[in-house]
Amino acid sequence: MRISLLDEPVGKKAKKFLSACLQIADILTSTEEWIALPEYEFLYE
């Protein structure tokens, strides 16, 4: 998952923000409801 245009966050606050975003994404995608969703029919780049 990409949140930033930069490869590495710049600054302590940016690092904490990106870490929180990734943790939220992990929490959401590990729920039974998320796992029960069907696979994407069309993939976009």
C-alpha angles and dihedrals in degrees: 000000000000120000102160135047088224123077092227129030115249113227137005095277092050091051091051092047094051091046091052091049092052092047091052091049090050092050093049097045093048095058121108089240093056093046090050092058115106120252116270111272094206125030120208128197 
